[in-house]
Amino acid sequence: MAAWFFHLSIRIGLYHRLRITGFLLAAMALSSCEKVIDLDIEAADKRYVVEGIVTNQPGTPVEVRLSQTKNFEDENTFSGISGATVTIQVGGSTVYTLAETSAGIYSTTAFTGVPGEQYLLTVNVNGNSFTGLSKMPSQLVSLDTLTVEDLGFGGSTTKTVSPSYLDPAGLGNSYRFVQYANGIQAKRVFVQNDELSDGLRITRPFVDPDGELESGDIVKVEMQHIDANVYRYWYSLDQASTGSGQSAAPSNPVSNISGGALGYFSAHSISTKVIQVP
């Protein structure tokens, strides 16, 4: 959105389209005049949002979060939708029903994800039915090390964390990284795949202009080995939130949830490392 000379922050879990009046650029150009800039922000129809995960971590609950979209001016907090029936079928056989543990959050510890297994999510709520299919990648990929380096960005230098791991041979491996600094999750989406690095050791810094690190910070990085559909979701979300896509207008990320809901369903393995910033 750089062409509009201002930044719109697209928050995860908040899906809406913005319509900006055609007088904005002209008004911005008249910097010597004091004018009220009218942003005509349309309220979109409410849509359900499904966010579900299955991991290979014993004791970690399988969890599905159900909510609805909000308008731009609404408070950006999770408002869960109660009363849904949520099930996950494992490998085309056993079906598990998730219990609602709090408003809009459905979970179970009855099973743990297994690499190579396929999972089918079904959500029924208020006469609507949504499904999502995800297969946990067969190979376990370990996050080997984290390093901290000074990276030049925008004329200044900032400390960044670089994960290092060995990508297994064979195209089709995709990864999402979640970075926490002193327990606070970075807003930026970090995703990689092996399209140009199949079978190689990959070391690539996290570039986050809004997440500057300081000496002494404790940084934890969780690497998720995800399937291709989930990669497309996170990649398209990153493109929309950073304005690096080809379209000038914000759009919803590519979802693997069918039936009209937004969101994603991800079965993935996890590897985690922690480092202190020197």
Backbone bond lengths (Angstrom), bond angles and torsions (degrees), N, CA, C in turn:
res aa  C-N    CA-C-N  psi(-1)  N-CA   C-N-CA  omega(-1)  CA-C   N-CA-C  phi
1 M - - - 1.470 - - 1.526 111.32 -
2 A 1.342 118.21 16.74 1.453 121.18 -177.04 1.518 111.49 -59.78
3 A 1.342 117.64 -28.57 1.455 120.85 -178.68 1.522 112.09 -64.07
4 W 1.306 117.70 -18.71 1.471 120.95 179.55 1.529 110.81 -93.51
5 F 1.322 118.05 -0.83 1.454 123.80 176.95 1.524 113.00 59.91
6 F 1.297 117.41 30.52 1.451 120.57 169.99 1.523 108.14 -156.28
7 H 1.321 116.23 164.93 1.466 121.07 -173.13 1.512 109.88 -112.11
8 L 1.319 115.54 130.41 1.458 121.36 173.27 1.506 108.28 -107.21
9 S 1.307 117.82 123.16 1.462 121.45 -179.96 1.513 108.50 -90.36
10 I 1.352 116.26 119.63 1.462 121.49 179.64 1.512 107.87 -97.09
11 R 1.308 116.90 115.40 1.450 121.37 -174.81 1.520 110.79 -91.61
12 I 1.395 116.27 140.08 1.463 121.48 178.76 1.521 108.54 -63.50
13 G 1.340 115.23 132.79 1.462 120.53 -179.71 1.515 112.28 92.31
14 L 1.368 117.97 -8.78 1.462 120.57 179.38 1.516 107.67 -114.88
15 Y 1.336 116.56 112.95 1.452 120.72 -175.24 1.524 108.74 -119.43
16 H 1.300 115.21 115.23 1.447 118.55 176.01 1.516 108.08 -157.17
17 R 1.317 116.31 160.91 1.458 121.44 177.40 1.524 108.79 -108.91
18 L 1.307 115.23 143.04 1.449 120.94 -178.15 1.529 108.77 -108.66
19 R 1.336 116.97 133.49 1.460 120.41 173.28 1.525 108.06 -113.78
20 I 1.302 117.12 116.17 1.467 121.82 -173.60 1.512 108.79 -105.30
21 T 1.317 116.66 132.50 1.451 120.97 -175.59 1.514 111.75 -61.40
22 G 1.316 115.75 150.08 1.455 120.90 -175.20 1.513 113.71 -70.53
23 F 1.344 117.68 -6.17 1.454 119.86 -179.29 1.518 112.68 -91.86
24 L 1.326 118.76 2.81 1.462 120.96 -171.91 1.520 111.87 -64.65
25 L 1.340 117.47 -49.34 1.458 119.48 -177.09 1.529 111.45 -61.41
26 A 1.325 115.67 -41.90 1.463 118.79 -179.93 1.517 111.07 -63.25
27 A 1.319 115.82 -40.48 1.456 120.00 -179.58 1.516 111.14 -67.32
28 M 1.339 116.48 -38.37 1.455 120.61 179.05 1.525 110.18 -65.66
29 A 1.346 117.07 -36.95 1.457 121.12 -177.60 1.523 111.64 -66.56
30 L 1.337 117.55 -29.91 1.459 121.19 -179.33 1.515 109.83 -83.21
31 S 1.330 115.53 66.62 1.462 120.13 -173.51 1.521 112.33 -67.34
32 S 1.346 117.73 -20.66 1.454 120.24 -179.32 1.516 112.33 -80.06
33 C 1.312 117.48 -11.83 1.461 121.23 -178.65 1.517 109.77 -103.27
34 E 1.306 116.01 145.65 1.447 121.62 175.09 1.513 107.71 -99.21
35 K 1.341 115.70 110.00 1.453 120.08 -179.88 1.512 110.04 -132.95
36 V 1.303 115.93 152.84 1.455 121.08 173.59 1.517 107.61 -82.89
37 I 1.333 116.53 122.92 1.455 120.98 179.48 1.525 108.60 -88.88
38 D 1.308 116.35 118.01 1.461 121.43 -177.57 1.517 110.33 -90.88
39 L 1.328 116.70 112.76 1.464 121.59 174.41 1.516 108.73 -97.59
40 D 1.301 116.25 114.37 1.464 121.82 -179.26 1.528 108.05 -88.98
41 I 1.323 116.83 95.65 1.452 121.93 -175.11 1.523 109.11 -104.30
42 E 1.312 115.90 112.80 1.453 120.40 -176.73 1.518 111.48 -78.67
43 A 1.313 117.00 141.99 1.460 122.24 173.97 1.519 108.64 -84.72
44 A 1.338 116.21 116.99 1.460 120.49 -178.54 1.523 110.03 -82.03
45 D 1.333 115.21 158.72 1.456 119.59 176.08 1.531 109.80 -63.03
46 K 1.326 116.10 144.74 1.460 121.09 179.64 1.529 110.48 -65.46
47 R 1.328 115.92 137.24 1.461 121.57 174.84 1.525 108.42 -133.64
48 Y 1.315 115.15 149.62 1.458 119.41 177.92 1.527 109.94 -75.20
49 V 1.332 114.83 147.63 1.462 122.16 177.14 1.525 108.06 -123.67
50 V 1.332 116.16 123.62 1.462 122.79 -179.95 1.521 108.35 -114.62
51 E 1.345 116.39 128.27 1.459 121.74 176.98 1.530 107.37 -131.96
52 G 1.337 116.55 110.62 1.455 120.38 -174.73 1.514 112.76 -129.76
53 I 1.343 116.99 143.80 1.457 120.72 178.43 1.531 110.79 -137.26
54 V 1.330 113.76 143.22 1.464 123.28 169.46 1.527 105.93 -128.11
55 T 1.339 118.26 127.14 1.457 120.06 -179.52 1.528 110.00 -123.41
56 N 1.326 115.56 171.72 1.463 121.87 178.19 1.523 111.81 -94.24
57 Q 1.325 117.55 14.89 1.463 121.95 -176.63 1.528 110.81 -90.87
58 P 1.349 118.23 111.22 1.474 120.41 179.36 1.527 111.14 -57.97
59 G 1.309 116.00 136.57 1.455 120.76 179.12 1.517 114.44 86.16
60 T 1.327 117.57 -13.54 1.464 120.90 176.59 1.522 109.37 -84.37
61 P 1.324 118.24 121.90 1.467 119.41 -176.89 1.522 112.85 -62.16
62 V 1.321 115.90 143.01 1.461 121.67 164.81 1.522 105.74 -73.94
63 E 1.326 117.50 127.64 1.462 119.35 -170.84 1.516 111.95 -135.27
64 V 1.329 115.13 141.21 1.462 123.32 174.61 1.518 107.85 -130.53
65 R 1.326 115.55 129.48 1.466 121.40 178.30 1.523 108.51 -111.14
66 L 1.331 116.02 131.38 1.464 122.04 -177.69 1.521 109.71 -122.50
67 S 1.330 115.32 124.94 1.459 120.29 179.55 1.524 108.66 -146.30
68 Q 1.325 115.81 -168.83 1.458 121.34 175.12 1.516 109.57 -131.40
69 T 1.336 115.63 158.71 1.445 120.22 178.44 1.522 110.35 -65.19
70 K 1.330 114.43 158.49 1.457 120.91 178.38 1.513 109.69 -124.92
71 N 1.322 115.32 158.02 1.449 120.14 174.46 1.521 110.11 -77.78
72 F 1.326 115.96 163.07 1.456 121.05 -174.35 1.524 112.45 -56.39
73 E 1.329 116.50 -39.03 1.454 119.69 -173.94 1.526 112.63 -82.93
74 D 1.341 117.85 -7.19 1.469 120.46 -179.77 1.519 110.84 -73.68
75 E 1.329 115.72 154.08 1.466 121.28 177.41 1.526 109.85 -65.24
76 N 1.340 116.08 136.00 1.464 121.22 -175.29 1.528 110.67 -86.79
77 T 1.325 116.33 68.46 1.456 122.35 176.57 1.525 108.57 -124.46
78 F 1.327 115.19 156.15 1.460 119.98 179.99 1.526 109.84 -75.48
79 S 1.316 116.69 120.75 1.467 122.78 176.00 1.520 107.38 -117.71
80 G 1.317 116.34 96.98 1.448 121.15 -173.26 1.515 113.80 -72.48
81 I 1.338 114.60 151.47 1.464 122.10 177.28 1.527 108.72 -101.16
82 S 1.312 116.38 119.22 1.462 122.13 -178.54 1.522 111.32 -90.59
83 G 1.328 115.30 166.60 1.450 121.84 171.80 1.506 115.89 85.49
84 A 1.332 118.26 9.83 1.468 120.62 179.38 1.527 110.62 -85.44
85 T 1.323 115.77 157.84 1.454 122.21 170.58 1.522 107.39 -105.79
86 V 1.331 115.83 118.56 1.465 121.24 -173.89 1.527 108.99 -121.90
87 T 1.325 116.45 124.58 1.465 120.59 178.91 1.524 109.94 -131.98
88 I 1.340 115.25 155.18 1.457 121.62 173.26 1.524 107.99 -131.87
89 Q 1.326 114.70 124.73 1.462 121.08 177.51 1.528 108.51 -97.38
90 V 1.332 115.96 129.95 1.458 121.80 -176.76 1.524 109.50 -100.91
91 G 1.324 116.25 117.95 1.458 120.91 174.15 1.515 115.71 57.53
92 G 1.305 118.16 29.59 1.451 120.80 177.96 1.511 114.52 75.55
93 S 1.337 118.32 13.64 1.465 119.64 -178.78 1.527 111.38 -129.87
94 T 1.319 117.81 -90.52 1.467 121.79 -173.13 1.524 111.44 -67.66
95 V 1.345 115.16 134.78 1.454 121.76 178.50 1.528 108.94 -112.78
96 Y 1.323 116.34 127.68 1.464 122.34 178.75 1.525 109.30 -110.84
97 T 1.338 115.88 135.43 1.460 121.08 175.86 1.520 109.23 -98.39
98 L 1.325 116.30 128.37 1.456 121.17 -179.24 1.521 110.12 -88.33
99 A 1.320 116.85 136.98 1.460 122.29 179.56 1.528 109.73 -88.64
100 E 1.325 115.95 145.81 1.463 119.70 176.61 1.527 108.73 -81.77
101 T 1.331 116.37 107.98 1.467 121.62 -175.81 1.525 112.27 -87.22
102 S 1.312 117.33 -25.63 1.463 123.86 170.94 1.518 106.56 -157.70
103 A 1.330 116.95 173.12 1.467 120.47 -172.37 1.524 111.66 -54.43
104 G 1.325 116.69 113.03 1.454 122.07 176.35 1.508 116.11 82.06
105 I 1.323 118.10 1.49 1.465 121.55 179.90 1.527 108.78 -115.45
106 Y 1.324 115.76 120.71 1.455 123.20 -175.98 1.533 108.13 -119.58
107 S 1.337 117.13 131.84 1.460 118.28 -174.70 1.525 111.21 -151.35
108 T 1.337 114.04 165.90 1.458 121.85 174.63 1.525 109.16 -155.48
109 T 1.317 116.26 149.77 1.466 122.05 172.35 1.528 109.65 -114.30
110 A 1.337 116.12 18.31 1.468 120.43 -175.81 1.522 112.35 -72.51
111 F 1.335 117.64 -18.73 1.457 119.37 177.82 1.520 110.23 -149.30
112 T 1.319 115.26 159.65 1.462 123.00 176.53 1.516 108.11 -120.34
113 G 1.324 116.39 141.96 1.454 121.04 -178.87 1.520 112.50 -63.56
114 V 1.324 115.68 146.46 1.463 122.74 -178.77 1.522 109.02 -123.49
115 P 1.344 118.86 128.69 1.467 120.07 177.43 1.526 111.85 -55.28
116 G 1.319 115.95 136.33 1.453 122.06 -178.94 1.513 114.47 90.24
117 E 1.337 118.06 -9.06 1.464 121.76 -178.34 1.521 110.69 -90.49
118 Q 1.332 115.26 149.37 1.456 121.89 178.38 1.519 110.21 -105.23
119 Y 1.346 116.18 143.42 1.459 121.61 -175.58 1.528 109.71 -130.65
120 L 1.329 115.26 134.57 1.460 122.15 179.25 1.517 109.37 -114.98
121 L 1.317 116.48 117.55 1.463 122.99 177.97 1.519 109.84 -96.07
122 T 1.343 116.54 135.64 1.468 121.74 174.12 1.523 108.56 -130.63
123 V 1.332 115.64 129.81 1.464 121.85 178.11 1.521 108.01 -124.51
124 N 1.322 116.83 121.81 1.466 122.43 175.65 1.523 108.78 -114.97
125 V 1.337 115.88 122.74 1.464 119.41 -177.95 1.527 108.97 -150.93
126 N 1.316 115.97 126.93 1.466 122.87 174.82 1.529 112.73 49.49
127 G 1.322 116.07 44.13 1.456 121.03 177.82 1.518 114.78 81.18
128 N 1.315 117.49 2.10 1.465 122.21 178.44 1.528 109.72 -106.01
129 S 1.325 115.78 146.03 1.462 121.00 178.49 1.528 109.44 -128.64
130 F 1.333 115.90 126.55 1.459 122.02 -179.95 1.527 109.10 -125.06
131 T 1.315 116.75 142.45 1.459 120.68 179.09 1.521 109.85 -132.81
132 G 1.334 114.55 153.37 1.455 120.88 176.84 1.519 109.00 -145.95
133 L 1.330 116.55 139.43 1.458 121.90 -177.98 1.524 109.04 -122.03
134 S 1.340 116.07 131.00 1.459 119.57 178.50 1.525 109.22 -147.11
135 K 1.334 114.57 138.34 1.459 120.42 177.53 1.519 109.10 -112.83
136 M 1.336 116.37 125.91 1.446 119.93 177.87 1.531 108.91 -71.02
137 P 1.337 118.69 126.75 1.460 120.40 -179.53 1.528 112.11 -53.16
138 S 1.329 115.13 142.97 1.471 120.81 -172.70 1.519 112.98 -69.45
139 Q 1.318 117.31 -36.98 1.457 120.31 -175.40 1.518 111.46 -91.30
140 L 1.324 115.77 137.67 1.455 120.95 174.42 1.525 108.15 -86.11
141 V 1.312 116.79 125.74 1.457 122.19 179.09 1.520 108.35 -114.89
142 S 1.322 116.42 126.53 1.459 121.18 -175.79 1.524 111.48 -96.30
143 L 1.300 115.41 139.28 1.454 122.02 169.70 1.526 106.35 -79.25
144 D 1.318 117.19 107.63 1.467 120.55 -171.08 1.518 113.27 -76.45
145 T 1.329 116.82 -53.07 1.462 120.31 -176.22 1.523 110.91 -145.01
146 L 1.340 114.79 160.76 1.458 123.05 169.18 1.525 107.66 -122.05
147 T 1.312 116.40 137.73 1.455 121.24 174.46 1.513 109.26 -128.33
148 V 1.336 116.04 154.33 1.463 121.79 177.51 1.522 108.13 -113.61
149 E 1.318 116.35 132.04 1.455 120.80 178.91 1.517 109.99 -137.90
150 D 1.332 115.46 157.39 1.461 121.42 175.31 1.516 108.42 -88.32
151 L 1.307 115.56 123.00 1.463 121.43 -175.74 1.517 109.65 -118.13
152 G 1.335 116.35 130.55 1.452 120.37 177.03 1.512 110.19 -75.66
153 F 1.339 115.98 130.59 1.462 120.12 -178.53 1.521 108.96 -151.67
154 G 1.333 115.64 121.14 1.463 120.15 176.68 1.512 113.64 61.08
155 G 1.322 117.39 34.27 1.454 120.57 178.15 1.509 114.61 84.89
156 S 1.324 117.51 -0.18 1.458 121.26 177.58 1.519 109.47 -129.67
157 T 1.316 115.66 174.26 1.457 121.53 -179.51 1.522 109.43 -114.16
158 T 1.329 116.10 134.79 1.459 120.63 178.86 1.517 109.84 -133.50
159 K 1.315 116.28 152.23 1.455 121.20 178.82 1.527 109.13 -82.37
160 T 1.322 116.25 132.26 1.458 121.47 179.78 1.522 109.87 -132.06
161 V 1.320 115.30 155.91 1.460 122.10 177.69 1.522 108.87 -103.23
162 S 1.331 115.77 136.69 1.465 121.42 177.51 1.521 109.63 -119.54
163 P 1.342 118.45 120.27 1.464 120.90 173.83 1.528 109.97 -82.74
164 S 1.315 116.61 150.81 1.465 121.35 176.84 1.519 108.67 -131.31
165 Y 1.340 116.04 131.98 1.453 121.24 179.90 1.517 109.27 -155.58
166 L 1.323 115.87 159.74 1.461 121.67 179.94 1.520 108.92 -100.97
167 D 1.326 115.24 115.36 1.461 120.24 178.37 1.523 109.69 -75.72
168 P 1.336 118.28 129.60 1.471 119.43 179.19 1.523 111.39 -69.33
169 A 1.311 115.80 151.55 1.460 120.81 -179.77 1.529 110.41 -63.78
170 G 1.322 115.47 142.55 1.463 120.88 -178.92 1.509 110.36 110.14
171 L 1.326 117.12 119.94 1.455 121.43 -178.55 1.527 111.57 -64.43
172 G 1.317 114.55 154.57 1.462 119.74 174.56 1.513 114.49 115.43
173 N 1.332 118.55 3.82 1.461 120.74 178.49 1.526 110.37 -88.53
174 S 1.325 114.98 133.50 1.463 121.17 -177.84 1.522 109.15 -134.20
175 Y 1.330 115.28 150.09 1.455 120.13 -173.73 1.529 111.02 -140.65
176 R 1.327 113.54 143.60 1.456 120.67 169.34 1.527 107.84 -119.40
177 F 1.340 116.38 140.51 1.459 121.44 178.60 1.517 109.51 -118.91
178 V 1.330 115.45 134.32 1.462 120.92 176.78 1.523 107.20 -116.45
179 Q 1.320 116.30 119.87 1.462 120.97 -177.57 1.527 110.95 -105.81
180 Y 1.332 115.27 133.40 1.460 122.06 176.19 1.524 108.50 -119.76
181 A 1.316 117.65 129.18 1.461 122.67 173.85 1.516 108.32 -112.65
182 N 1.329 115.93 114.09 1.467 121.39 -176.86 1.530 111.48 54.56
183 G 1.335 115.06 38.47 1.457 121.41 176.05 1.512 115.05 85.59
184 I 1.328 118.69 -2.98 1.467 122.05 -178.42 1.526 109.02 -103.18
185 Q 1.333 116.49 124.64 1.460 120.61 -177.43 1.522 111.48 -74.42
186 A 1.338 115.54 134.84 1.460 120.57 175.64 1.522 109.70 -66.39
187 K 1.315 116.90 142.55 1.463 121.42 179.74 1.527 111.90 -76.54
188 R 1.316 116.21 -27.06 1.462 120.64 -176.31 1.529 110.42 -68.99
189 V 1.326 115.95 141.87 1.464 122.53 176.65 1.525 108.53 -90.18
190 F 1.342 116.83 128.90 1.456 122.16 177.94 1.531 108.75 -117.52
191 V 1.329 117.23 114.99 1.454 121.60 177.97 1.525 109.68 -133.75
192 Q 1.321 116.40 150.03 1.459 122.78 177.21 1.522 108.15 -145.35
193 N 1.340 116.17 154.81 1.461 120.19 169.25 1.530 108.62 -138.19
194 D 1.318 116.46 179.20 1.472 119.89 -173.70 1.526 112.70 -104.48
195 E 1.335 116.12 24.73 1.458 119.22 -178.17 1.528 111.88 -57.67
196 L 1.335 116.67 -36.91 1.466 120.85 -179.04 1.531 112.20 -113.88
197 S 1.318 117.55 8.51 1.469 119.50 -175.24 1.526 111.88 -143.48
198 D 1.314 116.58 33.60 1.463 120.69 -176.87 1.524 111.52 -59.04
199 G 1.339 115.60 126.84 1.451 121.79 175.59 1.510 115.29 74.46
200 L 1.337 117.84 9.19 1.464 121.59 -176.83 1.524 111.23 -105.60
201 R 1.332 114.76 163.57 1.461 118.92 170.60 1.524 107.68 -78.53
202 I 1.310 116.09 129.76 1.462 121.62 -175.71 1.524 109.39 -113.57
203 T 1.315 115.47 124.71 1.461 122.51 174.19 1.519 106.99 -132.86
204 R 1.310 116.47 112.86 1.463 119.98 -173.04 1.531 108.92 -142.62
205 P 1.332 118.12 127.51 1.466 119.89 -176.52 1.524 112.87 -73.00
206 F 1.326 115.35 151.67 1.453 121.32 173.25 1.526 108.27 -83.60
207 V 1.310 117.77 117.61 1.463 121.89 178.51 1.526 108.25 -98.12
208 D 1.334 116.06 111.39 1.462 120.82 -176.75 1.527 108.67 -139.97
209 P 1.342 117.70 92.41 1.464 120.81 -178.32 1.523 113.80 -58.34
210 D 1.342 116.94 -24.59 1.464 120.61 -177.28 1.525 112.78 -97.21
211 G 1.329 117.69 3.25 1.468 119.87 -175.89 1.507 112.55 -125.76
212 E 1.326 116.97 56.42 1.462 120.66 -177.39 1.521 111.30 -64.75
213 L 1.329 115.66 134.36 1.460 121.66 179.75 1.521 110.15 -98.95
214 E 1.340 115.13 151.63 1.453 121.74 179.31 1.525 109.75 -121.22
215 S 1.332 116.06 156.14 1.465 120.51 176.11 1.523 109.59 -58.17
216 G 1.323 115.45 134.46 1.459 121.14 -178.81 1.510 114.35 96.52
217 D 1.330 117.72 -14.86 1.466 120.83 178.35 1.528 110.33 -62.78
218 I 1.317 115.63 141.30 1.463 121.54 173.66 1.522 107.94 -98.56
219 V 1.317 115.52 117.92 1.463 120.67 -175.59 1.529 109.54 -113.75
220 K 1.319 115.43 126.65 1.463 121.95 174.09 1.518 108.31 -112.76
221 V 1.328 115.64 135.09 1.454 120.80 177.56 1.527 108.88 -122.41
222 E 1.316 116.03 126.50 1.464 122.57 175.81 1.525 108.33 -105.97
223 M 1.323 116.26 118.95 1.458 121.10 177.09 1.513 109.31 -97.57
224 Q 1.323 116.55 125.00 1.456 122.78 178.78 1.526 109.09 -109.65
225 H 1.335 116.55 124.92 1.461 121.82 175.34 1.527 106.19 -88.92
226 I 1.322 117.64 106.88 1.463 122.79 -168.80 1.524 110.83 -113.55
227 D 1.341 115.67 163.55 1.465 118.77 177.71 1.532 110.11 -84.49
228 A 1.325 116.31 172.20 1.462 121.70 -171.93 1.525 112.78 -63.84
229 N 1.334 117.95 -38.22 1.462 120.52 -178.89 1.523 111.59 -66.68
230 V 1.326 116.27 -39.16 1.462 119.93 178.27 1.528 109.91 -68.84
231 Y 1.328 116.97 -37.23 1.465 120.20 175.00 1.524 110.60 -58.17
232 R 1.322 117.93 -43.80 1.463 120.99 -179.88 1.528 111.08 -62.09
233 Y 1.341 116.16 -36.33 1.464 119.41 177.34 1.531 110.71 -61.58
234 W 1.348 116.23 -54.22 1.461 119.72 -175.96 1.528 111.54 -67.52
235 Y 1.318 117.28 -36.42 1.458 120.55 179.07 1.530 110.70 -64.44
236 S 1.324 116.87 -45.86 1.464 119.81 -179.89 1.525 111.48 -67.29
237 L 1.342 117.54 -33.05 1.455 120.55 175.73 1.522 110.35 -65.20
238 D 1.335 117.03 -42.15 1.459 121.19 178.03 1.523 110.96 -63.01
239 Q 1.347 117.00 -42.66 1.455 120.76 179.17 1.523 111.27 -61.57
240 A 1.335 116.60 -40.99 1.464 120.17 -179.70 1.523 111.54 -69.28
241 S 1.333 116.99 -41.84 1.461 120.71 -174.13 1.516 112.62 -73.91
242 T 1.337 117.99 -26.97 1.461 120.99 179.84 1.514 112.93 -98.93
243 G 1.335 117.14 -6.01 1.447 120.40 -179.82 1.513 113.60 71.07
244 S 1.353 116.60 21.97 1.463 119.83 -176.53 1.527 112.98 -95.22
245 G 1.330 117.22 1.60 1.454 120.11 177.46 1.528 111.27 -78.67
246 Q 1.310 116.92 175.97 1.459 121.31 -177.66 1.523 112.05 -78.74
247 S 1.327 116.63 -25.64 1.461 119.94 -178.96 1.516 110.44 -85.37
248 A 1.335 117.13 138.94 1.461 121.17 179.24 1.514 111.98 -80.61
249 A 1.322 117.99 -17.18 1.462 121.35 -177.02 1.519 110.21 -98.16
250 P 1.361 117.96 138.90 1.447 119.87 176.62 1.521 111.18 -60.81
251 S 1.321 116.98 143.75 1.457 120.19 178.98 1.517 109.04 -141.76
252 N 1.330 115.39 161.55 1.450 120.19 -179.81 1.524 110.24 -72.31
253 P 1.348 117.84 143.96 1.459 119.86 177.34 1.521 111.95 -66.06
254 V 1.330 116.45 157.49 1.459 122.51 -178.77 1.530 108.96 -70.38
255 S 1.320 116.91 116.18 1.463 121.76 -174.07 1.523 111.44 -98.59
256 N 1.340 116.36 149.33 1.467 120.50 171.21 1.527 111.12 -102.05
257 I 1.345 116.24 18.04 1.460 122.39 175.14 1.530 107.85 -98.17
258 S 1.322 117.03 125.57 1.461 121.07 177.94 1.524 110.54 -99.89
259 G 1.338 116.05 160.66 1.452 121.08 178.85 1.512 113.48 103.56
260 G 1.348 117.52 -0.18 1.456 119.98 176.30 1.503 116.05 105.60
261 A 1.333 118.03 -3.71 1.463 120.44 178.43 1.521 110.11 -86.54
262 L 1.310 115.58 158.84 1.454 122.88 172.73 1.528 108.76 -96.55
263 G 1.332 116.05 170.92 1.455 119.69 176.69 1.510 113.30 111.38
264 Y 1.343 115.76 -156.69 1.467 120.96 -175.37 1.518 110.18 -156.14
265 F 1.329 115.23 161.01 1.465 122.50 172.19 1.519 106.98 -133.45
266 S 1.329 116.78 119.88 1.461 121.07 -171.69 1.521 111.39 -126.90
267 A 1.340 115.77 123.28 1.469 122.08 169.53 1.522 106.36 -105.85
268 H 1.325 117.41 114.89 1.463 119.95 -173.17 1.526 111.23 -146.62
269 S 1.326 115.03 155.97 1.457 121.03 171.84 1.521 108.94 -92.37
270 I 1.335 115.95 160.23 1.462 121.19 -172.53 1.528 110.18 -130.77
271 S 1.330 114.99 139.88 1.461 122.28 170.89 1.523 107.25 -136.86
272 T 1.335 118.14 135.44 1.466 121.86 -171.44 1.529 111.38 -130.41
273 K 1.335 116.27 142.31 1.447 123.32 173.46 1.534 109.42 -136.34
274 V 1.350 115.37 155.70 1.471 121.79 179.36 1.520 108.63 -130.15
275 I 1.332 116.61 141.92 1.468 121.71 177.99 1.519 108.68 -143.77
276 Q 1.330 116.24 150.10 1.470 121.30 172.03 1.525 109.30 -101.15
277 V 1.317 115.88 132.79 1.460 120.50 -178.43 1.532 109.22 -71.61
278 P 1.324 118.67 122.25 1.469 120.78 -178.71 1.524 112.17 -70.99
